[in-house]
Amino acid sequence: MRTLKVINYNYDECRQTLVQMVIIDELFFNFMEGKGFRLFSKILQPRFDIPSRFTVMRDCLKIYVEEKGRLRTTLRGQRLCLITYTWISI
């Protein structure tokens, strides 16, 4: 026998998760404008209206500013040295 489970829909949570996906996977901001993603999204959650790339861009910038402040607070009073090694090969 199968049982039904009620799943709550939260637009803000879906939007935040979309922004996290763009950041984590380093996607282009116009990724969500693609036909394939729109089709997948509508099947997955028909009530989710995909935000524009400008909205996603603003949300990413907001997360950046928050994380930058958190990192600045964490590193306050400490020294940090970043070194990169760049190799060029033909």
Backbone as JSON Lines, residues from 0, in Angstrom:
{"i":0,"aa":"M","n":[0.84,-1.18,0.0],"ca":[0.0,0.0,0.0],"c":[0.88,1.25,0.0]}
{"i":1,"aa":"R","n":[0.55,2.19,-0.83],"ca":[1.3,3.44,-0.93],"c":[0.67,4.5,-0.05]}
{"i":2,"aa":"T","n":[1.52,5.35,0.49],"ca":[1.02,6.47,1.29],"c":[1.43,7.77,0.62]}
{"i":3,"aa":"L","n":[0.59,8.75,0.76],"ca":[0.88,10.07,0.21],"c":[1.58,10.9,1.27]}
{"i":4,"aa":"K","n":[2.5,11.72,0.79],"ca":[3.25,12.58,1.69],"c":[3.1,14.03,1.22]}
{"i":5,"aa":"V","n":[2.75,14.9,2.11],"ca":[2.59,16.31,1.78],"c":[3.97,16.96,1.82]}
{"i":6,"aa":"I","n":[4.31,17.64,0.72],"ca":[5.58,18.35,0.64],"c":[5.27,19.83,0.49]}
{"i":7,"aa":"N","n":[5.8,20.62,1.38],"ca":[5.56,22.07,1.33],"c":[6.37,22.7,0.2]}
{"i":8,"aa":"Y","n":[5.75,23.68,-0.44],"ca":[6.43,24.42,-1.5],"c":[6.78,25.8,-0.97]}
{"i":9,"aa":"N","n":[8.05,26.18,-1.12],"ca":[8.51,27.48,-0.65],"c":[9.3,28.13,-1.8]}
{"i":10,"aa":"Y","n":[8.72,29.18,-2.39],"ca":[9.36,29.83,-3.54],"c":[10.74,30.36,-3.19]}
{"i":11,"aa":"D","n":[10.87,31.0,-2.03],"ca":[12.16,31.59,-1.64],"c":[13.24,30.51,-1.48]}
{"i":12,"aa":"E","n":[12.86,29.37,-0.94],"ca":[13.82,28.27,-0.78],"c":[14.25,27.73,-2.15]}
{"i":13,"aa":"C","n":[13.31,27.61,-3.08],"ca":[13.65,27.16,-4.44],"c":[14.57,28.17,-5.13]}
{"i":14,"aa":"R","n":[14.27,29.44,-4.97],"ca":[15.09,30.49,-5.59],"c":[16.5,30.49,-5.01]}
{"i":15,"aa":"Q","n":[16.61,30.36,-3.68],"ca":[17.91,30.33,-3.03],"c":[18.72,29.11,-3.48]}
{"i":16,"aa":"T","n":[18.06,27.98,-3.63],"ca":[18.74,26.77,-4.08],"c":[19.21,26.9,-5.52]}
{"i":17,"aa":"L","n":[18.42,27.57,-6.36],"ca":[18.83,27.83,-7.74],"c":[20.1,28.69,-7.75]}
{"i":18,"aa":"V","n":[20.15,29.7,-6.91],"ca":[21.32,30.57,-6.83],"c":[22.54,29.78,-6.35]}
{"i":19,"aa":"Q","n":[22.34,28.92,-5.35],"ca":[23.44,28.08,-4.88],"c":[23.96,27.17,-5.99]}
{"i":20,"aa":"M","n":[23.05,26.63,-6.81],"ca":[23.45,25.78,-7.92],"c":[24.32,26.57,-8.92]}
{"i":21,"aa":"V","n":[23.92,27.8,-9.22],"ca":[24.67,28.64,-10.14],"c":[26.08,28.9,-9.58]}
{"i":22,"aa":"I","n":[26.18,29.15,-8.28],"ca":[27.47,29.43,-7.66],"c":[28.33,28.17,-7.6]}
{"i":23,"aa":"I","n":[27.78,27.08,-7.09],"ca":[28.55,25.85,-6.9],"c":[29.04,25.28,-8.22]}
{"i":24,"aa":"D","n":[28.16,25.25,-9.22],"ca":[28.51,24.66,-10.52],"c":[29.12,25.66,-11.49]}
{"i":25,"aa":"E","n":[29.3,26.92,-11.03],"ca":[29.89,27.98,-11.84],"c":[29.18,28.12,-13.19]}
{"i":26,"aa":"L","n":[27.85,28.22,-13.13],"ca":[27.04,28.32,-14.33],"c":[26.93,29.77,-14.78]}
{"i":27,"aa":"F","n":[26.66,29.95,-16.06],"ca":[26.4,31.29,-16.58],"c":[25.06,31.77,-16.05]}
{"i":28,"aa":"F","n":[24.9,33.08,-15.91],"ca":[23.65,33.61,-15.38],"c":[22.48,33.38,-16.31]}
{"i":29,"aa":"N","n":[22.73,33.17,-17.6],"ca":[21.63,32.92,-18.52],"c":[21.29,31.43,-18.63]}
{"i":30,"aa":"F","n":[21.91,30.59,-17.8],"ca":[21.65,29.15,-17.81],"c":[20.16,28.87,-17.65]}
{"i":31,"aa":"M","n":[19.51,29.58,-16.72],"ca":[18.11,29.3,-16.44],"c":[17.16,29.77,-17.53]}
{"i":32,"aa":"E","n":[17.69,30.42,-18.55],"ca":[16.85,30.84,-19.67],"c":[16.79,29.78,-20.76]}
{"i":33,"aa":"G","n":[17.58,28.72,-20.63],"ca":[17.6,27.65,-21.63],"c":[16.31,26.85,-21.64]}
{"i":34,"aa":"K","n":[15.93,26.37,-22.81],"ca":[14.69,25.6,-22.96],"c":[14.72,24.32,-22.14]}
{"i":35,"aa":"G","n":[15.86,23.65,-22.13],"ca":[15.96,22.39,-21.39],"c":[15.77,22.57,-19.9]}
{"i":36,"aa":"F","n":[16.39,23.6,-19.34],"ca":[16.25,23.85,-17.91],"c":[14.83,24.25,-17.57]}
{"i":37,"aa":"R","n":[14.22,25.07,-18.43],"ca":[12.84,25.5,-18.19],"c":[11.88,24.31,-18.2]}
{"i":38,"aa":"L","n":[12.08,23.41,-19.15],"ca":[11.24,22.22,-19.23],"c":[11.43,21.35,-17.98]}
{"i":39,"aa":"F","n":[12.68,21.11,-17.61],"ca":[12.98,20.32,-16.42],"c":[12.37,20.95,-15.18]}
{"i":40,"aa":"S","n":[12.5,22.25,-15.04],"ca":[12.0,22.95,-13.87],"c":[10.47,22.86,-13.78]}
{"i":41,"aa":"K","n":[9.8,23.0,-14.9],"ca":[8.33,22.96,-14.9],"c":[7.82,21.57,-14.55]}
{"i":42,"aa":"I","n":[8.54,20.52,-14.96],"ca":[8.14,19.17,-14.61],"c":[8.41,18.92,-13.12]}
{"i":43,"aa":"L","n":[9.56,19.4,-12.66],"ca":[9.97,19.19,-11.26],"c":[9.05,19.94,-10.29]}
{"i":44,"aa":"Q","n":[8.78,21.22,-10.57],"ca":[7.92,22.03,-9.71],"c":[7.19,23.05,-10.57]}
{"i":45,"aa":"P","n":[5.98,22.7,-11.03],"ca":[5.23,23.59,-11.95],"c":[4.95,24.98,-11.38]}
{"i":46,"aa":"R","n":[4.9,25.13,-10.06],"ca":[4.58,26.44,-9.48],"c":[5.78,27.37,-9.39]}
{"i":47,"aa":"F","n":[6.98,26.86,-9.66],"ca":[8.18,27.69,-9.54],"c":[8.36,28.54,-10.79]}
{"i":48,"aa":"D","n":[8.26,29.85,-10.63],"ca":[8.53,30.78,-11.72],"c":[10.01,31.09,-11.69]}
{"i":49,"aa":"I","n":[10.72,30.73,-12.74],"ca":[12.16,30.91,-12.78],"c":[12.49,32.4,-12.82]}
{"i":50,"aa":"P","n":[13.33,32.86,-11.88],"ca":[13.69,34.28,-11.87],"c":[14.59,34.63,-13.05]}
{"i":51,"aa":"S","n":[14.64,35.9,-13.38],"ca":[15.48,36.35,-14.49],"c":[16.95,36.23,-14.11]}
{"i":52,"aa":"R","n":[17.81,36.29,-15.11],"ca":[19.25,36.21,-14.84],"c":[19.73,37.4,-14.01]}
{"i":53,"aa":"F","n":[19.05,38.53,-14.14],"ca":[19.43,39.71,-13.36],"c":[19.09,39.52,-11.88]}
{"i":54,"aa":"T","n":[17.96,38.87,-11.62],"ca":[17.58,38.58,-10.24],"c":[18.56,37.6,-9.62]}
{"i":55,"aa":"V","n":[18.93,36.57,-10.38],"ca":[19.9,35.57,-9.89],"c":[21.25,36.24,-9.67]}
{"i":56,"aa":"M","n":[21.62,37.15,-10.56],"ca":[22.88,37.88,-10.42],"c":[22.89,38.7,-9.13]}
{"i":57,"aa":"R","n":[21.8,39.38,-8.84],"ca":[21.7,40.17,-7.6],"c":[21.76,39.27,-6.37]}
{"i":58,"aa":"D","n":[21.09,38.12,-6.45],"ca":[21.13,37.18,-5.33],"c":[22.54,36.64,-5.1]}
{"i":59,"aa":"C","n":[23.27,36.36,-6.17],"ca":[24.65,35.9,-6.05],"c":[25.53,36.98,-5.44]}
{"i":60,"aa":"L","n":[25.33,38.22,-5.86],"ca":[26.1,39.33,-5.31],"c":[25.81,39.51,-3.82]}
{"i":61,"aa":"K","n":[24.55,39.34,-3.44],"ca":[24.17,39.45,-2.03],"c":[24.89,38.38,-1.2]}
{"i":62,"aa":"I","n":[24.94,37.15,-1.7],"ca":[25.64,36.07,-1.0],"c":[27.13,36.38,-0.92]}
{"i":63,"aa":"Y","n":[27.7,36.91,-2.0],"ca":[29.12,37.28,-2.02],"c":[29.44,38.3,-0.92]}
{"i":64,"aa":"V","n":[28.61,39.33,-0.83],"ca":[28.84,40.39,0.17],"c":[28.72,39.81,1.58]}
{"i":65,"aa":"E","n":[27.72,38.94,1.8],"ca":[27.55,38.33,3.12],"c":[28.75,37.45,3.48]}
{"i":66,"aa":"E","n":[29.19,36.63,2.55],"ca":[30.32,35.73,2.8],"c":[31.62,36.5,2.98]}
{"i":67,"aa":"K","n":[31.78,37.59,2.23],"ca":[32.97,38.43,2.37],"c":[33.03,39.03,3.77]}
{"i":68,"aa":"G","n":[31.89,39.51,4.25],"ca":[31.84,40.06,5.61],"c":[32.12,39.0,6.66]}
{"i":69,"aa":"R","n":[31.57,37.81,6.47],"ca":[31.8,36.72,7.41],"c":[33.27,36.32,7.43]}
{"i":70,"aa":"L","n":[33.9,36.26,6.25],"ca":[35.32,35.92,6.17],"c":[36.18,37.01,6.81]}
{"i":71,"aa":"R","n":[35.82,38.26,6.58],"ca":[36.56,39.38,7.16],"c":[36.49,39.33,8.69]}
{"i":72,"aa":"T","n":[35.32,39.0,9.21],"ca":[35.16,38.88,10.66],"c":[35.99,37.71,11.2]}
{"i":73,"aa":"T","n":[35.95,36.6,10.5],"ca":[36.7,35.41,10.93],"c":[38.2,35.66,10.94]}
{"i":74,"aa":"L","n":[38.7,36.4,9.95],"ca":[40.14,36.61,9.82],"c":[40.63,37.87,10.52]}
{"i":75,"aa":"R","n":[39.76,38.59,11.19],"ca":[40.14,39.83,11.86],"c":[41.26,39.57,12.86]}
{"i":76,"aa":"G","n":[42.32,40.37,12.76],"ca":[43.44,40.25,13.67],"c":[44.42,39.15,13.3]}
{"i":77,"aa":"Q","n":[44.23,38.5,12.19],"ca":[45.13,37.44,11.76],"c":[45.8,37.84,10.47]}
{"i":78,"aa":"R","n":[46.91,37.2,10.2],"ca":[47.6,37.43,8.93],"c":[47.33,36.27,8.0]}
{"i":79,"aa":"L","n":[47.28,36.58,6.72],"ca":[47.0,35.57,5.72],"c":[47.9,35.81,4.53]}
{"i":80,"aa":"C","n":[48.54,34.77,4.07],"ca":[49.41,34.88,2.91],"c":[48.91,33.91,1.84]}
{"i":81,"aa":"L","n":[48.59,34.43,0.69],"ca":[48.14,33.59,-0.42],"c":[49.24,33.52,-1.47]}
{"i":82,"aa":"I","n":[49.55,32.32,-1.88],"ca":[50.59,32.12,-2.88],"c":[50.01,31.27,-4.0]}
{"i":83,"aa":"T","n":[50.3,31.67,-5.21],"ca":[49.89,30.84,-6.35],"c":[51.09,30.52,-7.21]}
{"i":84,"aa":"Y","n":[51.09,29.36,-7.73],"ca":[52.12,28.95,-8.67],"c":[51.44,28.75,-10.01]}
{"i":85,"aa":"T","n":[51.91,29.46,-11.0],"ca":[51.34,29.36,-12.33],"c":[52.35,28.76,-13.27]}
{"i":86,"aa":"W","n":[52.01,27.65,-13.86],"ca":[52.9,26.98,-14.82],"c":[52.33,27.18,-16.21]}
{"i":87,"aa":"I","n":[53.18,27.53,-17.1],"ca":[52.77,27.69,-18.51],"c":[53.41,26.56,-19.29]}
{"i":88,"aa":"S","n":[52.6,25.87,-20.01],"ca":[53.11,24.75,-20.8],"c":[52.51,24.8,-22.19]}
{"i":89,"aa":"I","n":[53.28,24.4,-23.18],"ca":[52.78,24.43,-24.56],"c":[51.88,23.27,-24.82]}
